[in-house]
């Protein structure tokens, strides 16, 4: 059963990554970000993402602590806080950004608060959550899926930037020139 869940979840995230890379490298094929909430791309992305996520949850329960490389104390006291803080911050930042903006619909360009230090703070804090999840569960199959999920969050900004430039124009180009992609101090422009 674990092998089936892993294969389905693995296939889902690999398809998301492949379609995203294809859309980044093709002017004719759009996948991520999806063109609209009603588009097939939006529906396929979220279906595949949910399949991947549910697979990770099931495998986390089924294979919890399987590797036994890390002590239970270390896993609990480092992994759990990273998981909770990372994903709680991602949820909070999604609310600040606006649920529609966070899910690929144009709403408004947010450049204040955490968005002053990173153009992609949701991805950054989610990566902390992903690392925490991996440490807590300590399972090879979960590590593989989480690594692919993390790769998606590292790749996503590169796919989103042309979309953001097209929708927000000069405002986004200026924002991009001042604020780092992932994390850092804003540049001071005169």
C-alpha positions as CSV (number, residue, x, y, z in Angstrom):
1,X,0.0,0.0,0.0
2,X,2.9,2.4,0.9
3,X,4.4,1.8,-2.6
4,X,1.1,2.6,-4.4
5,X,0.6,5.8,-2.4
6,X,4.2,6.8,-2.9
7,X,4.0,6.2,-6.7
8,X,0.8,8.1,-7.1
9,X,2.1,11.1,-5.0
10,X,5.5,11.0,-6.7
11,X,3.9,10.9,-10.1
12,X,1.6,13.9,-9.2
13,X,4.5,16.2,-8.2
14,X,6.7,15.1,-11.1
15,X,3.9,16.0,-13.5
16,X,3.4,19.4,-11.9
17,X,7.2,20.0,-12.1
18,X,7.4,18.8,-15.7
19,X,4.4,20.9,-16.9
20,X,5.7,23.9,-15.0
21,X,9.2,23.6,-16.6
22,X,7.6,23.1,-20.0
23,X,5.5,26.3,-19.6
24,X,8.6,28.2,-18.5
25,X,10.4,27.2,-21.6
26,X,7.6,27.6,-24.2
27,X,5.8,30.7,-25.3
28,X,2.8,28.6,-26.6
29,X,2.2,26.3,-23.6
30,X,0.8,27.8,-20.3
31,X,0.5,25.8,-17.1
32,X,1.8,27.7,-14.1
33,X,0.7,30.2,-13.1
34,X,-2.7,29.2,-14.6
35,X,-4.3,31.7,-16.9
36,X,-7.5,31.8,-14.8
37,X,-9.4,30.0,-12.0
38,X,-11.7,28.4,-14.6
39,X,-8.8,27.1,-16.8
40,X,-7.9,23.5,-17.1
41,X,-4.4,24.4,-15.8
42,X,-5.8,25.6,-12.5
43,X,-7.9,22.5,-12.0
44,X,-5.1,20.1,-13.0
45,X,-2.5,21.9,-10.8
46,X,-4.7,21.8,-7.7
47,X,-5.9,18.2,-8.3
48,X,-2.3,17.0,-8.7
49,X,-1.1,19.1,-5.7
50,X,-3.8,17.7,-3.5
51,X,-3.0,14.1,-4.6
52,X,0.7,14.8,-3.7
53,X,-0.2,16.4,-0.4
54,X,-2.6,13.7,0.7
55,X,0.0,11.1,-0.2
56,X,2.6,12.8,1.9
57,X,0.2,12.9,4.9
58,X,-0.7,9.2,4.6
59,X,3.0,8.2,4.1
60,X,4.0,10.4,7.1
61,X,1.6,8.4,9.3
62,X,2.4,5.0,7.8
63,X,6.2,5.4,7.8
64,X,6.7,7.7,10.8
65,X,10.2,7.4,12.2
66,X,11.1,4.6,9.8
67,X,14.8,5.6,9.2
68,X,15.6,6.1,12.9
69,X,18.6,8.2,11.8
70,X,17.6,11.1,14.1
71,X,16.7,10.8,17.8
72,X,13.1,11.2,18.7
73,X,13.9,14.2,20.9
74,X,15.8,16.0,18.1
75,X,13.0,15.2,15.6
76,X,10.3,16.5,18.0
77,X,12.1,19.6,19.3
78,X,13.4,20.8,16.0
79,X,11.1,19.3,13.4
80,X,7.8,20.1,15.0
81,X,8.5,23.8,15.6
82,X,9.8,24.2,12.0
83,X,6.7,22.5,10.7
84,X,4.3,24.5,12.7
85,X,6.0,27.9,12.4
86,X,6.7,27.5,8.7
87,X,3.2,26.5,7.6
88,X,1.5,28.8,10.1
89,X,3.5,31.7,8.7
90,X,2.7,30.5,5.1
91,X,-1.0,30.5,6.0
92,X,-0.7,34.0,7.6
93,X,1.1,35.4,4.6
94,X,-1.4,33.9,2.2
95,X,-4.1,35.8,4.1
96,X,-2.1,39.0,3.9
97,X,-1.4,38.5,0.2
98,X,-5.0,37.7,-0.4
99,X,-6.3,34.2,-1.0
100,X,-7.0,35.0,-4.7
101,X,-3.5,36.4,-5.2
102,X,-1.9,33.4,-3.4
103,X,-3.8,31.0,-5.7
104,X,-2.9,32.6,-9.1
105,X,-5.6,35.2,-9.6
106,X,-4.7,38.8,-10.1
107,X,-5.9,40.9,-7.2
108,X,-3.3,43.5,-6.2
109,X,0.5,43.8,-5.9
110,X,1.5,43.5,-2.2
111,X,4.9,45.1,-1.5
112,X,4.7,45.8,2.3
113,X,5.4,43.9,5.5
114,X,7.1,40.6,4.8
115,X,6.9,41.3,1.1
116,X,9.4,44.1,1.7
117,X,12.1,41.5,2.5
118,X,11.1,38.8,0.0
119,X,9.1,38.7,-3.2
120,X,8.2,35.1,-2.2
121,X,7.9,34.9,1.6
122,X,5.2,32.2,1.4
123,X,7.6,29.9,-0.4
124,X,10.5,30.8,1.9
125,X,8.5,30.0,5.1
126,X,6.9,26.9,3.5
127,X,10.4,25.6,2.9
128,X,11.1,25.8,6.6
129,X,7.8,23.9,7.2
130,X,8.8,21.3,4.6
131,X,12.2,20.8,6.3
132,X,10.5,20.5,9.7
133,X,8.0,17.9,8.3
134,X,10.9,15.8,7.0
135,X,12.8,16.0,10.3
136,X,9.7,15.1,12.3
137,X,8.7,12.1,10.2
138,X,12.2,10.8,9.3
139,X,11.2,8.6,6.4
140,X,13.0,8.1,3.1
141,X,9.8,8.1,1.0
142,X,8.6,11.3,2.7
143,X,12.0,12.9,2.3
144,X,11.8,12.3,-1.5
145,X,8.3,13.8,-1.8
146,X,9.1,16.7,0.4
147,X,12.3,17.4,-1.6
148,X,10.2,17.5,-4.8
149,X,7.7,19.8,-3.2
150,X,10.5,22.0,-2.0
151,X,11.9,22.0,-5.6
152,X,8.5,23.2,-6.8
153,X,8.6,26.1,-4.4
154,X,12.1,27.1,-5.5
155,X,11.1,26.8,-9.2
156,X,7.7,28.6,-8.9
157,X,9.0,32.2,-8.6
158,X,10.9,31.8,-11.9
159,X,7.6,30.7,-13.6
160,X,5.6,33.5,-11.9
161,X,7.8,36.5,-12.6
162,X,6.9,36.9,-16.3
163,X,3.2,36.5,-15.4
164,X,3.6,39.1,-12.6
165,X,5.4,41.5,-15.0
166,X,2.6,41.1,-17.6
167,X,-0.1,41.8,-15.0
168,X,1.4,44.5,-12.9
169,X,3.8,46.1,-15.4
170,X,6.2,48.8,-14.3
171,X,5.1,48.5,-10.6
172,X,6.3,44.9,-10.5
173,X,9.5,45.6,-12.5
174,X,10.4,48.3,-9.9
175,X,9.5,46.0,-7.0
176,X,11.6,43.2,-8.6
177,X,14.6,45.5,-8.9
178,X,14.4,46.4,-5.2
179,X,13.3,43.3,-3.3
180,X,15.2,40.0,-3.4
181,X,13.5,36.9,-4.9
182,X,13.8,34.8,-1.8
183,X,15.2,36.7,1.2
184,X,17.4,39.6,2.0
185,X,17.6,43.3,2.5
186,X,15.8,45.6,0.1
187,X,18.1,47.6,-2.3
188,X,17.9,51.3,-1.8
189,X,17.3,53.0,-5.2
190,X,17.7,56.7,-5.7
